[in-house]
Amino acid sequence: MKPSFFSSENVSVSGGCLNITCQLRDPPAALARAGYGKWSTAVVKSVSPVLYGYFEIRAKAMRSAALSSFWFYKKYPAEQDEIDVFELCKDKRGVVNNYHMTLHVYQLPGYTADQISEAYWRAPFDFADEFHVFGLNWAADKIEFFVDGALVRRTENRLWHRPMHMVFDSEVHKGCGIPDDASMPSTYRIDYARSWQATKD
């Protein structure tokens, strides 16, 4: 997402973690002409989409205004479905403790506007200090969000009933502002990703 751009050079596996780095780098000429800036980031997406289940990662956010995020999405012919398990970035104090969760459906036929349901949870700790466990229980009737095993949001599942890809990425996002050059490079680390699917009796 502008003004940052994705590059595979910002993805690595080391220290037992998947690492997604945001760093300063001049964009290729074509991207520069299209309005992309000097922040080079990365995205990792599952090959196959999934539908329903419990999904869990253990991760440590970067200390930057660039996002550390975990989400699900898929584009369909007339709309895009999305569940943002979290979007994390540092605030003006340099602290990463505002946990942002969002459910989206873009351009759903029959509606006059995009469908958005968002919520925030203020953590009593800093997500960039150490690793934490993040969970999503995506069921046909409800969607639940967990941090270190504690439920932080539960909502009815009204619209999210189609398969989506699992995604980890970092972006420079208007909601978090522009990263300080001094904070670059910054790395979002994912220790593991696990998933469970409910079985039928």
N, C-alpha and C positions, 0 to 999 in steps of 0.2 A: 504494500500500500504506500502511495506517495506520502511524504517525500523520500522514504527509504526504498531500497531496492533489494531483491533477493539474489544471493549468490551461493553456490554450493561450497565455495571456499570457506564459508562461515559455519560449516557443520563438521564436527569431528567426534570420534569416540576415543576417549582416553580416561584414565583413572576410574574405569568402570562405569562411566557416565556417557550419555549422549549430550554433547555440548553444542549450544547454538549461541553464536557470538554476534554482537553488533559492534561494528568498528567504522572508523572514518576511512572512506575510500572514494575516489572520484568515480562517478558512474560512467559506463560506456557512453560514447557520444550520442547514440540514438536515444538512450534513456535521459540523458541530460537535456536534450532538445524537447523531450516530452514532459519535462518538469520534475524529474527525480533529483533528489539532493545527494548529499555526501555521506549518508548513513547506509552502510551495507549490512544486511541482515540475512536471515535464512528461514525456510519453512521445511518441515518434515511432515509428510502426509501418508497415511496408511494406503496400501494398494487397493484393498477391498473395503467397501462400506459395511457398516454394521447397523443392527437395529435392536435396541433394548439390551439391557444387561447392567452389570456393575463394573465400573471402570475406575482404576486406581493408579496413581503415579506418586512417586516420591521424588521431590524436586526442590531446588533452591533457586530463587529468583535472582536476576541480576540487579545490581544497585544502580539504576539508570532510569531516565525518563522514557527510554525505549521499553516496550512491553515485553514481559515474559507471559506467555499465554498457552492455554490448553483448551481446545475446543473441537467441535464436530460440525461438519457442514457438507452439503451436496447441492449442486446446481441441477435443477430440473428444467424442462422446456420453458416454463412460464414463471418460475420462482426459485428462490434459494432458501433452504432450511438451515438453521444454525442453532447450536447450543454452545455458549461460551461458559465452560466450567470455571475459568478464571482469566482475568486480565489484571496483571500486577505491574506497577511502576512506582518509582519513588516520588514522594511529594516535595513540597518546597523546603521541608525540614531535612530532606535526604533519607526519609524513612519509607519503607515499603510495608505498609500494614493495612491498606484499603483494598479489600477483597471484592472485586467487581464480577458479578454473574449476570448473564444476559441470555434471553431466549428471543430468537428472531425468526420471522418468516417474511421474506421480501417479495413484493409483487404477487401476493396470493390472489388468484381470480375470485371475484365476488366481494372483495374488500376495497375500500377507497384509499387505504393507506397501508404501509408496512405494519406488521404486527410485532410489537416489541414489549418484552416484559423483563425489566431489569431490577436488580437488588444489590445492596452493598452490605458488607459486614466488616466492622473495624476490629482487626485482630489485636490482642494484647501483647503482641510480639512483632518482630521485624522478619518478614519472609526472606530477606537477603542475608540474614545472620547465619542460618543453618537450614538443613533439609527438613521439609514437612511432607506429610502424606495427604493427598487430595483425592477425594472420591466423588463419583457421580453415579447415582442409581437412576437409570433411565428406564422407566416402566411404562406400560400402556396407559396407566391411570394417573401416574404421578412422576415428578422429577425431583430428586433430592440431591443436595450438595453437602459434602462433608469435608472437614479439615481436621486432621489428626484424630479421626474417628468420631468427632462431634458434629451433629447435624447443625448446619448454619442456614439452610433454606429448604423449604418444601413447598411445592406448588403443583396444582393440577396440570396434567398433561392434556392440553386442549388441542394442540395442532402438530406435535412432533412425533409422527407415526410412520416416517419413511426412513430408509437406510441413509446413513451419513458416514463420511470419512473421519477418522481421528486425526487431529492436527496438533503439532507443537510448533510455535514460531515466535519470532520477535519482530516488531514493527515500530516505526516512529509514528505515533498516533496523535491526532489533534487533541484527544482527551487528556493526554499526559504532558503535552508540550514538547519542546525541542530539547534533546539531551545536551548537556554541557560537554564540550570537547574533552574536558579533563576526566570525564567519566568513561571515556572510550579507551581501549575496548572493554566491553562488559559481556559476561557470559552467563547464560541461563543453563543450569545443569539438571539433567533428568537421570536419576539413579536407576529407576525401573518403571515399566508400564505393564499393568496386568489387567485382565478382563475376565469376567464370569458371565455366563448366560444361564438364566433360569431353566430348569428342566420341567417337562410336563409329566404329571403323574399318569 
